[in-house]
Amino acid sequence: MTRGLHIAFVGCLGLSLVGCNKPEKTKPLWEQVKVGDIAPSRHGKRSMAQMLKTINFGVHIFEIPAEKIDALDEVWHTLYTGPLRFNNYDAFRANSFAIGFGRVQMWNRIQNMLHTANGQKIVTVSLLLSDGEDNDLVVRGLNKEQTVFYTTVNGSKEAATVGPGVIALRMKAEKIRGSRDVCTLIAYPAFLVPAESAIPQLSARAKRREFLFPCAAFGLKMGPGDFVVLGPKKYVSTQTTLGGLFFGKAEESLFFSATERKPPEPKPAVRIFMLLCTKINY
């Protein structure tokens, strides 16, 4: 997949001083990423006017035991898919991505479903997305090079070599002109190498290493109080597929039983993302 195709997809659907002492080695960002560090990265310089035009989201991230993955069926049946648009719905599902749309009146009901499945909220992130600009929500770090298998928009099976770096959800929100408190959100998984450098050559090199996954892209119109739930269609135990890498975990998580009084147990887990639109500053 070429860089040109990546750009086309986005358009169609609408990240010293030398002394005597030996310096300490610092770990790369992708080796330091923890779920509590999840945050968006900004691209490029913005004017003050652009900084004031933001679309605010709250991202609530849950973990549930992988053995409870069937409990998500009730979540998907409760939510709506009508407002959602996809680059290719079959490819979205083939990569084990699932999504549903809801309104704020349904928020507590969906959270209760996740808690019933022994789910636990692990972090809440407040995002201020610059109007019309790409923003990356870091999902997990990759500390070494690896191969990721995925189904393309055309339905073929392909592999991409990525890492080290991070897997992120690239999000772009834009206010709909002439409509009050309505925006368009487009999002898709992406691999990137975080680079906050004033040297254009280094930033360009990091940009060239990006790899986008338009096969799992989605878009919709949203207003304050609207939300989407993004999660796995099924549990994938390996970390070599796009769905397994995005929603899975390399290590187990501790879970308490919702029905029995006993110590927490380590279990394989999957992550669920609830993205709530909270405010449009425009």
C-alpha positions in Angstrom: 0.0 0.0 0.0 1.5 3.2 -1.0 1.6 6.6 0.7 -0.5 8.0 -2.2 -3.3 5.5 -1.5 -3.3 6.5 2.2 -3.7 10.1 1.3 -6.4 9.3 -1.3 -8.3 7.3 1.3 -8.5 10.2 3.7 -9.9 12.4 1.0 -12.5 9.9 -0.1 -13.8 9.2 3.4 -15.0 12.8 3.9 0.8 11.6 14.5 23.6 17.7 22.6 25.9 18.7 24.5 28.9 16.4 24.8 30.6 16.2 28.2 33.1 14.1 29.9 30.7 11.8 31.5 28.8 9.1 29.6 25.2 10.2 29.2 22.4 8.1 30.7 20.5 6.1 28.2 16.8 6.9 28.0 14.2 4.4 26.8 12.4 5.2 23.6 8.8 6.5 24.0 7.3 3.2 22.7 9.0 1.3 25.5 7.6 3.7 28.1 4.0 3.8 27.0 1.6 2.7 29.7 -2.2 2.9 29.6 -2.1 5.8 32.0 0.1 7.7 29.6 -2.4 7.5 26.7 -2.8 10.9 25.2 -3.0 12.6 21.8 0.0 13.9 19.9 -0.3 17.0 17.8 0.9 17.5 14.2 2.5 20.7 13.1 2.2 24.3 14.5 -1.2 25.8 15.0 -2.2 29.5 15.1 -4.0 30.8 18.2 -7.3 30.9 16.3 -6.9 27.2 15.4 -6.1 26.4 19.0 -9.3 28.0 20.2 -11.3 25.9 17.7 -11.5 22.5 19.3 -13.9 19.5 19.5 -13.7 17.9 22.9 -13.9 14.2 23.5 -13.8 12.0 26.6 -12.2 8.6 26.0 -13.1 6.0 28.6 -11.1 2.8 28.2 -12.3 -0.5 29.7 -10.7 -3.9 30.0 -12.8 -7.1 30.2 -11.6 -10.7 30.5 -11.1 -12.3 27.1 -13.3 -15.2 28.3 -16.2 -12.7 28.5 -16.0 -11.5 24.9 -19.4 -12.9 24.2 -20.9 -10.4 26.6 -20.1 -7.7 24.1 -22.9 -9.1 21.8 -25.4 -7.4 24.0 -23.6 -4.1 23.7 -23.5 -4.3 19.9 -27.2 -5.2 19.8 -28.1 -2.2 22.0 -26.2 0.3 20.0 -26.8 1.6 16.5 -24.8 1.3 13.3 -27.0 3.5 11.1 -25.1 6.8 11.6 -21.7 5.1 10.9 -19.9 5.0 7.6 -17.0 2.8 6.7 -14.3 2.7 4.1 -15.3 -0.9 3.7 -17.6 -2.6 6.3 -16.6 -6.1 5.3 -12.9 -5.3 5.8 -13.7 -3.5 9.1 -15.3 -6.7 10.4 -12.7 -9.0 8.8 -10.0 -7.3 10.9 -12.1 -8.1 14.0 -13.3 -4.5 14.6 -16.8 -3.8 16.0 -18.4 -0.5 16.7 -21.8 1.0 17.8 -23.2 4.5 18.2 -25.3 5.7 21.2 -26.6 8.8 22.8 -25.9 10.1 26.3 -29.1 8.6 27.7 -27.6 5.1 26.9 -24.2 5.8 28.5 -24.9 4.3 32.0 -26.6 1.3 30.5 -23.6 0.4 28.3 -21.2 0.9 31.2 -23.3 -1.4 33.3 -23.1 -4.1 30.6 -19.3 -3.9 30.7 -19.2 -4.1 34.5 -21.5 -7.1 34.4 -18.9 -8.8 32.2 -16.3 -8.2 35.0 -15.1 -5.2 33.0 -13.1 -2.4 34.7 -12.4 1.1 33.7 -8.7 1.6 33.5 -8.3 5.2 32.4 -10.3 8.3 31.2 -8.6 10.7 28.8 -9.9 14.2 27.9 -9.1 15.1 24.3 -9.1 18.5 22.7 -9.1 17.8 19.0 -8.0 20.8 16.8 -10.6 21.5 14.2 -9.7 19.8 10.9 -6.4 18.5 12.0 -5.1 14.9 12.6 -4.7 13.9 16.2 -3.3 10.5 17.4 -4.6 8.7 20.5 -1.8 6.4 21.4 -3.1 2.9 22.2 0.0 0.8 22.9 3.8 0.8 22.3 5.8 -1.6 20.1 9.3 -2.1 21.4 10.5 -4.1 18.4 9.9 -4.7 14.7 7.1 -7.1 14.0 4.7 -8.3 11.2 1.0 -7.4 11.3 -1.5 -9.3 9.2 -4.6 -7.6 8.1 -7.4 -7.6 5.5 -7.3 -4.8 3.0 -10.1 -2.6 1.7 -10.2 -4.8 -1.3 -10.5 -8.0 0.7 -7.0 -9.3 0.2 -4.8 -10.6 3.0 -1.6 -8.6 3.4 1.2 -8.1 5.9 3.0 -5.0 7.1 6.3 -4.7 9.0 6.0 -2.1 11.7 7.9 -1.1 14.9 9.4 0.0 17.0 7.0 2.8 17.6 3.3 3.0 18.7 -0.1 1.9 17.5 -2.6 4.7 17.7 -6.1 5.7 16.7 -5.8 8.6 14.3 -8.7 10.9 14.7 -9.8 13.9 12.7 -12.8 16.0 13.8 -14.2 18.9 11.9 -17.1 21.2 12.6 -19.8 21.1 10.0 -20.3 24.7 8.8 -23.8 26.0 9.1 -24.8 23.3 11.6 -24.9 24.1 15.3 -22.9 21.7 17.5 -22.3 19.1 14.9 -19.0 17.7 13.7 -17.7 15.0 11.5 -15.3 12.4 13.0 -13.1 10.2 11.0 -10.8 7.6 12.7 -8.6 4.7 11.8 -5.7 2.7 13.3 -2.2 3.8 12.4 1.4 2.9 13.2 3.7 5.8 13.8 7.0 6.8 15.3 6.5 9.8 17.7 8.9 12.6 16.8 8.9 16.0 18.5 11.8 17.5 16.7 12.5 21.0 15.4 14.7 19.4 12.7 12.5 19.0 9.5 14.6 16.1 8.2 14.0 14.1 11.4 10.3 14.8 11.4 10.0 13.9 7.7 11.8 10.6 8.4 9.4 9.7 11.2 6.5 10.7 8.9 7.7 8.3 6.2 7.6 5.4 8.6 3.9 5.8 9.3 1.7 3.1 8.2 -2.1 3.7 8.0 -4.8 1.0 8.1 -7.8 2.5 6.1 -9.3 -1.0 6.2 -10.6 -0.3 9.7 -11.6 3.3 9.2 -15.0 4.6 10.3 -16.7 8.0 10.2 -19.9 9.7 11.5 -21.5 12.9 12.4 -21.6 13.7 16.2 -22.7 16.3 18.6 -22.3 16.7 22.3 -23.7 13.7 24.1 -23.1 11.3 21.2 -20.7 8.5 21.7 -19.3 5.4 20.0 -18.0 2.2 21.5 -15.1 0.6 19.6 -14.0 -3.0 20.5 -13.1 -6.4 19.1 -15.6 -8.5 17.2 -14.0 -11.6 18.6 -11.0 -12.4 20.8 -7.7 -12.9 18.9 -5.1 -14.3 21.2 -2.1 -13.5 18.9 -0.5 -10.1 18.6 0.2 -10.6 14.9 -3.1 -9.4 13.5 -4.4 -5.8 13.4 -7.4 -6.6 15.7 -5.3 -8.6 18.1 -2.7 -5.9 18.3 -5.1 -3.0 18.7 -7.5 -4.5 21.3 -5.3 -7.2 22.9 -2.6 -7.1 25.6 0.7 -8.8 25.7 0.3 -9.3 29.4 -2.6 -10.5 31.6 -4.7 -8.1 33.8 -6.1 -8.7 37.3 -9.8 -9.1 37.5 -12.2 -9.3 40.5 -15.2 -11.7 40.2 -18.5 -9.9 40.0 -20.3 -12.8 41.7 -17.8 -14.4 44.1 -15.7 -13.0 46.9 -12.2 -14.1 46.1 -8.8 -12.6 45.3 -8.4 -11.1 41.8 -7.1 -13.4 39.2 -4.7 -12.7 36.2 -6.5 -13.3 32.9 -6.0 -12.4 29.2 -7.8 -9.2 28.5 -9.2 -7.1 25.7 -9.7 -3.3 25.7 -12.9 -1.4 24.8 -12.9 2.3 23.8 -15.9 4.6 24.6 -15.5 7.9 22.8 -17.9 10.6 24.0 -18.3 14.0 22.3 -18.5 16.5 25.1 -18.2 20.0 23.5 -17.7 21.8 20.3 -15.8 25.1 20.7 -16.4 27.1 17.6 
